[in-house]
Amino acid sequence: MTRFLWSLMAFFAVAIALYAFYILYDPSFLRENDVMAHHLDARPWAVYGHIGLGALALAIGPFQFLTQVRTRAPELHRTMGRTYVVACLLAGLCGIVLALRTAMGPVALMGFASLGILWLVTTSFAFTKARARDFTAHRVWMVRSYALTYAAVALRIYIPVGLIAGFDFSVVYPLVAWACWVPNLIFAEIFLRNVRTPVVAQAA
């Protein structure tokens, strides 16, 4: 991964994570959002768990791909890795709960529930491969896991673009439930098949 691509990925990840932490600090935006308002009243733990822990995983992810961190500070890499895994698993479970209770219809439900399930699966495989010291497979599964984590960034790009293009929110949201992660995963697979050492970022 080139320094430019890593920097771009990290910039958007940290920016969206900070935005997520802000709206948790001031949830008035969630109260005004019809999609989230009913969740906030009925299951606030799932909202805060999904957004807060998802943002934590999003912010940590780019730094786990840095060669310098893995080689010069392996204990920091392991600690951040465990934090990432726990954050993803809990945020994924909360996300599935939210998906199953969505008021935006079956297309959105299936899209976000599929994202949550695949997020749990890929992150679990990444963790078990690391525990087995199969670090090549671990890195491959981490790329897939983070591609799904990065759905948080894609979501916040595609929804405004769809609305600016003139589509109704009721149309945009179900489509984005799939579009925010399927292209990410496809890109990750192409990346993995074309790069000899897929997660070795040389940024410093």
N, C-alpha and C positions, 0 to 999 in steps of 0.2 A: 504494500500500500504506500503510495507516495505521500510526502509531507503535506502537499496541498490538499489531497483528498482526506487525509486524516484530520487536518486542521478544519476543513469545511464540516466534516462529520461531527467533530467535537464542538465546534461553535454552535451549530443548531441544537445539538443534544443538550448542552449546558444552558443555552438560552431558553429552550422549552422547559427544561427542568426547573429553572428559576421562576418562570412564569407559573408553572404548576404549584410550586411552593407558595407563590404570592396569592393565588386564588384560594389556597387552603387557609392562608392567613386572613384573607378577606373574602369569604364565600358568597358575597353579594352577587357575583357573576353567576355562580351556580344557582342561586335563588331565582335569577332572572331567566335562566335557561330552562325551557320546558322539558328538555330531554333529561336533565339532571335533577330538577327541583323535586320530583316525586321520589327519586332515590334518596335525596338528602333528608327528606322527612321520614321515609320508611326504613331505610337502612344506611344511616350515616357512616357506620363503621366500614361498609363496603366502599363507599365513595372515598373516604379519607384513606383507607388502606390501598385502594387501587391507584389513586392519583399520587399520594405521597410516596409510597414504596416504588411505584412505577417510575416516578421522577428520579428517585434515588438510583435505581438501576440504570436509567437513561444517562445520568450524569457520570456514573462510575465506568460504564462500558468502554468508552473510547480509550481510557487510560490502561485498561487491561490488555489492549492490543499493542502497547508500546514495548518494543524489545528491551529498551533501557530499564524499564520497571521490572520486567521478568528476570533480567540477568543481574542487575545491580541491587535490586531490593526484592528478592524472592518472597520474603515474609510479608512485605506490604502487598505484593501481588496476590498471595494466598488469602490474606485478610480481606482485601477488597473483593476477591473472587467469591469468598464465602458470603460476604455481605450482598453481593450482586445476586447470587443464587437464592438466598433467603428472600430478598426483596422481590425477585421475579416470581418465585413460587407463591408467595402470599398475595402479591398484586394480581397475579394470574387467576388465583382462586376468587379473589374479590371481583375481578373483571367478569368471570363466568357468572357469578351471582347477579351482577348488574345486567349482563346480557340476557339472562333468562327472565329478567323482570322488566325488560325494555318495553316502552309503549310505542315503539317505532316500527313494529311489525316483524313478521317472520324472517324477512331477508336480512334485516339488521341483527336480529337475534342470532341467526345462523352464522353470519359473518363474524361478529364479535365473540361468540361462543367458540367458534373454530379457532380464532386467533388465541383465545385463552388456553384452549386445550393444547395447541401446538407449542405455545410458549412454555407450558409446563413440561411437555415432552422433550423439547430441544434442550431446555435448561437442565433437566434431570439427566439427560444423556451426557451433557457437557460435564456435569459434576461427577457422575459415575466414572467417566473416562479419565478424569483427573485423578480420582481416588485410585484407579487401577494403574496409574502412571503411564497411560497411553496418551501422551501429550499431543501427538499428531491428530488423533481422533478428537481429543478434547478441544483443540483449536478449531477444528472443522465445525463441531457442534456449537461452539461459542459464536462463530460467525452466524450460524442459523438463528441461534437464540437472540443475538443482538439485532439481527435484521427484523425480528418480530418486535423487540423492544422499541425499535426505531419507528414503529407504527405510530407512536405518539407524536412524532414530528410530522410524518406524512399526513396524519389526520388534520392537524392544525394548518396545513397548507391547502389540502384539497377542498375542505369545506368552504373557506372563504373564496377560493377560485370558482367553485361551483355556484356559489351565491352571486358572485360578481358577474358570472356568465349568464345569469338570469334564471337559473333553475330554482325551483321551490325547495325549501329545506327538507320537506317530506320526501323528495326525490333524491336529493344529494346525500342525505345521511345514510340511508340503507346501502347506496352504492359505495360510499366511502368506508362502510363497515368491512368491505372486501378490498377496496382499492388501497387502503392504508397499509395493508400487509402482504397481499399476494404479489405485487410487483417487487417488493423488498426481498421476498423469499426467492423469487425467480432470479433477481440480480445477484443474490448471495450464491445461488447454485452456479450461475455463469462464472462468477468471480472465483469460486472454489475450483472450477474445472480449468481455469486458464492461468492461475497463479500457482507457482510451485510451492511457495510458503505463504499461504493465504492470509495469515494474521500477523505477519511480521511487519510492523510499521516502523519505518526508519525516522519518523518525526522526533525531534528533540528540541 
